Structure formats: structure tokens, C-alpha cells
Amino acid sequence: MFTRILPSTRALALPAFASQPAARLVLRAARWSTPPKSLLATISKETSLAAGGEDEKRPSAIASRLPHPQDVVAPQRFREFELDGRVFVVTGGARGLGLALAEVLVEAGGNVYCLDRAEQPEKHFWQTRDELAHHFRGTLVYRQVDVTHAEQLDQVIAEIADKHQRMDGLIANAGIQWVQPALEYEAAKVPEMYNVNCGGVFLSARACAKQMIKYGIPGSIVLVGSMSGLNANKGFTSVHYNASKAGVIQMGRSLAMEWGQIVSGKSIRVNVLCPGNILTPMVQNDFRNDPSLRAKWEAANMMGRISETKEYRGAALFMLSDASSFMTASHLVIDGGYTAW
Ligand SMILES: NC(=O)c1ccc[n+]([C@@H]2O[C@H](COP(=O)([O-])OP(=O)(O)OC[C@H]3O[C@@H](n4cnc5c(N)ncnc54)[C@H](O)[C@@H]3O)[C@@H](O)[C@H]2O)c1
């Protein structure tokens, strides 16, 4: 494996090669006459990631750019993105988008609590937690909480804040989806949709805001909306999901207004992240129910593909860190151009 990917001396001089994560490892490995086995395994893993990531046919640009743990310790660079010692809650963090966003907060130094109604998170959660603990200063913790249960939510979030004597941020990501034509829409699904997607988001934001005020932290709150809150998704028969996400976008503006100077004159900033189609368990379920859906969704945005959860890492870090210190009451759309044509 090592001889296959070790380039010639001339190739090592090429800047394009040297910027690849695998190349950095090769350069490090080249310092040993016999590289350690663990390093060879890492090179092999990173080479395959750089070659295509999760979707080899349509690799995302970010897949080959994610930093190696040893490269991120550079205290003087991009310090406004650092989250050292800060405390965050991510709802719906047992899997999917929530877990991917929790991960980047830990990498930046945050202590992150994933709250989800699932009794246990996906197996991937524990692997992720252990890998992060090995490489980074931040921590990842799981708590079972249903975001529609106000009392339980208030209690758990207060416990977290009391333990650390602070609360810095929230990603209100827990959400559900129900696809059914409007004329057949099950009546019981209507309140359920708003209860989780709007009510749960509101209760999570309020529970965290109370702790930010208590501990005098002008924090940042990101509500997860959707491009579905901005347009009528072509062929996506999910009227109340779409309407609930429109509600989230408006909720962001209203909370931002109320909390604009709430912490001794400083803000709790509230913004909304509006993703396009992402390959998560929620969407994989849609594809199982209607196998023709994937091709339709891929064709519906300008980039001709569905996004990966990791493509929202930068947005989450930006919105929760000091890098976005003048941003509030906004919504950030990342949808491959879907809503622009
Ligand atoms: N996947 C997409 O294409 C897409 C696009 C735009 C927006 N979003 C939004 O992103 C968020 C995450 O979606 P995902 O695709 O990762 O979905 P997912 O179903 O994979 O994950 C959602 C998580 O939320 C949890 N959850 C649901 N109801 C809850 C409750 N009452 N209390 C606590 N946890 C609860 C679930 O258990 C699950 O772990 C959702 O708000 C979704 O609407 C997703």
C-alpha cells in the first residue's frame, strides 16, 4: 500500500499533491525508513476519502479539505472560530445532520451535549465520540430528551449549564417529516408536525436562552429550518413540513428581536440554517418509499447532486462562533442553488 501511493521525489514537489491530506501524511511518513503500521492505515483511509469520500461518483469539494487533527492546532489562525471550553446543546443529535454538526463543535473545542428522543444514539455516535476524544479537547455527550417535553428539556439544559457554569449555544435541529398529498393528509400528523418542528425548536431555544441569561453569556442559537420553508419543493408533497419550516424561519427573526440586547445589553444571537437536500436517515427513508425521488431531487438543484452532512460544518461553526458576531435574525441558505432558479 505504501509503495503504491508514495509518489516520486518530483511528484512530492508538486503543490497540488502537497495540498492533499494524504500527501501530508506521506511527507510525514517519509521521515521514517519504515513507517509505523498505524500511520500506513491512516494514509490508506485518507487516500480513499480524498479520492471520493462517501459518494465516489460525486465527491464534494470539502471531502478532500477536512483538516488532519495535527494540522488544526494553530492558535494564531482563525481564532474567532475557536470554541475552547464553551458549552453547546444540539437537539436531534443522535444521528444525521445533528451529529455531523455536533462533531465540528467538538473539533473546535466545545463541550457538546446531543439531546434526542431516541433511547440510544446510532452506533456511529459512540465511534465518533471516541475518535473525537482521542484527537480534540472538546467532549461529546448523549442525553435522551424529547424536545416537546418542556419541563424535562428545561431541567436537562439547566443541569448542563449548572455543571459548566455557562451555556454558549444551541443547534435546534430535532425535526420530523411526513410526506403525504394534502387531500389525504392524516389529521393527527398536523399538530404533531408543528409540535416537534416549531414547538420543540422554540422550547429548546427558550431553555438555552434562560441559561445564557442566568450565566451572563451572550450566546448564539441556530435553528435548523430548510429550503422547504422558502419555496414549494417541486413534487414534494409535505405541506405541513414545509409550513413548519417557514415557521422556524420567522421564529428566528422574532426571537432575535426579543433577545437582541437581553444579556446586560448584549445579544443572544438567533439565526436559521436552511439546508437543501441532504443524504441522512430521514431522506434515505424517503428514497426507500419512492425510489424515483433521488434522481428528481438531484436534478432539481444547479449542482445536480444531493449534499452530505459534512457540507454544513462550516456554516454551523461560523454561526455559533464569534466569526458571526454581527449576524442575527438571518437565515443562511445552503441548497446547491435549488431556491435560486
Ligand atoms: N435531510 C434533509 O434533506 C434536510 C433538509 C433540510 C432540513 N433538514 C432538517 O435537518 C434536521 C435534521 O434532519 P435529518 O435529515 O438529520 O433527520 P434525521 O431523521 O436523520 O434526524 C433527526 C433527529 O431528530 C430526532 N428527533 C425527532 N423528533 C424529536 C423529538 N421530539 N425530540 C428529540 N429528538 C427528536 C430524531 O430521533 C433524529 O435523531 C431536521 O430539522 C430536518 O427537518 C433536513
The ligand as an SDF file (V2000), in Angstrom:
LIG
                    3D

 44 48  0  0  0  0  0  0  0  0999 V2000
  -32.1980   15.7340    5.3560 N   0  0  0  0  0  0  0  0  0  0  0  0
  -32.5390   16.7900    4.6490 C   0  0  0  0  0  0  0  0  0  0  0  0
  -32.5540   16.7630    3.3980 O   0  0  0  0  0  0  0  0  0  0  0  0
  -32.9100   18.0490    5.3490 C   0  0  0  0  0  0  0  0  0  0  0  0
  -33.0520   19.2140    4.5750 C   0  0  0  0  0  0  0  0  0  0  0  0
  -33.3770   20.4020    5.1980 C   0  0  0  0  0  0  0  0  0  0  0  0
  -33.5650   20.4290    6.5610 C   0  0  0  0  0  0  0  0  0  0  0  0
  -33.4350   19.3040    7.3000 N   0  0  0  0  0  0  0  0  0  0  0  0
  -33.6620   19.3940    8.7260 C   0  0  0  0  0  0  0  0  0  0  0  0
  -32.4940   18.9960    9.4000 O   0  0  0  0  0  0  0  0  0  0  0  0
  -32.8340   18.4650   10.6850 C   0  0  0  0  0  0  0  0  0  0  0  0
  -32.1720   17.1120   10.8570 C   0  0  0  0  0  0  0  0  0  0  0  0
  -32.6830   16.2520    9.8680 O   0  0  0  0  0  0  0  0  0  0  0  0
  -32.0250   14.8650    9.4300 P   0  0  0  0  0  0  0  0  0  0  0  0
  -32.1910   14.7870    7.9780 O   0  0  0  0  0  0  0  0  0  0  0  0
  -30.6990   14.7090   10.0500 O   0  0  0  0  0  0  0  0  0  0  0  0
  -33.1030   13.8710   10.0670 O   0  0  0  0  0  0  0  0  0  0  0  0
  -32.9420   12.5470   10.9320 P   0  0  0  0  0  0  0  0  0  0  0  0
  -34.3070   11.9550   10.9980 O   0  0  0  0  0  0  0  0  0  0  0  0
  -31.8670   11.7090   10.4010 O   0  0  0  0  0  0  0  0  0  0  0  0
  -32.5240   13.1170   12.3670 O   0  0  0  0  0  0  0  0  0  0  0  0
  -33.4380   13.8190   13.1460 C   0  0  0  0  0  0  0  0  0  0  0  0
  -33.2010   13.5010   14.6020 C   0  0  0  0  0  0  0  0  0  0  0  0
  -34.1670   14.2370   15.3610 O   0  0  0  0  0  0  0  0  0  0  0  0
  -34.6370   13.3940   16.3940 C   0  0  0  0  0  0  0  0  0  0  0  0
  -35.9460   13.8340   16.8750 N   0  0  0  0  0  0  0  0  0  0  0  0
  -37.1170   13.8320   16.1870 C   0  0  0  0  0  0  0  0  0  0  0  0
  -38.1120   14.2430   16.9880 N   0  0  0  0  0  0  0  0  0  0  0  0
  -37.5620   14.5260   18.1970 C   0  0  0  0  0  0  0  0  0  0  0  0
  -38.0760   14.9840   19.4320 C   0  0  0  0  0  0  0  0  0  0  0  0
  -39.3720   15.2180   19.6030 N   0  0  0  0  0  0  0  0  0  0  0  0
  -37.2300   15.1620   20.4580 N   0  0  0  0  0  0  0  0  0  0  0  0
  -35.9040   14.9070   20.3050 C   0  0  0  0  0  0  0  0  0  0  0  0
  -35.3640   14.4560   19.1710 N   0  0  0  0  0  0  0  0  0  0  0  0
  -36.1780   14.2610   18.1230 C   0  0  0  0  0  0  0  0  0  0  0  0
  -34.6950   12.0220   15.7620 C   0  0  0  0  0  0  0  0  0  0  0  0
  -34.7290   10.9860   16.7410 O   0  0  0  0  0  0  0  0  0  0  0  0
  -33.4240   12.0230   14.9190 C   0  0  0  0  0  0  0  0  0  0  0  0
  -32.3270   11.5080   15.6350 O   0  0  0  0  0  0  0  0  0  0  0  0
  -34.3630   18.4120   10.7220 C   0  0  0  0  0  0  0  0  0  0  0  0
  -34.8530   19.5480   11.3890 O   0  0  0  0  0  0  0  0  0  0  0  0
  -34.7310   18.4680    9.2500 C   0  0  0  0  0  0  0  0  0  0  0  0
  -36.0270   18.9790    9.0430 O   0  0  0  0  0  0  0  0  0  0  0  0
  -33.0980   18.1020    6.7250 C   0  0  0  0  0  0  0  0  0  0  0  0
  1  2  1  0
  2  3  2  0
  2  4  1  0
  4  5  1  0
  4 44  2  0
  5  6  2  0
  6  7  1  0
  7  8  2  0
  8  9  1  0
  8 44  1  0
  9 10  1  0
  9 42  1  0
 10 11  1  0
 11 12  1  0
 11 40  1  0
 12 13  1  0
 13 14  1  0
 14 15  2  0
 14 16  1  0
 14 17  1  0
 17 18  1  0
 18 19  2  0
 18 20  1  0
 18 21  1  0
 21 22  1  0
 22 23  1  0
 23 24  1  0
 23 38  1  0
 24 25  1  0
 25 26  1  0
 25 36  1  0
 26 27  1  0
 26 35  1  0
 27 28  2  0
 28 29  1  0
 29 30  1  0
 29 35  2  0
 30 31  1  0
 30 32  2  0
 32 33  1  0
 33 34  2  0
 34 35  1  0
 36 37  1  0
 36 38  1  0
 38 39  1  0
 40 41  1  0
 40 42  1  0
 42 43  1  0
M  CHG  2   8   1  16  -1
M  END
$$$$
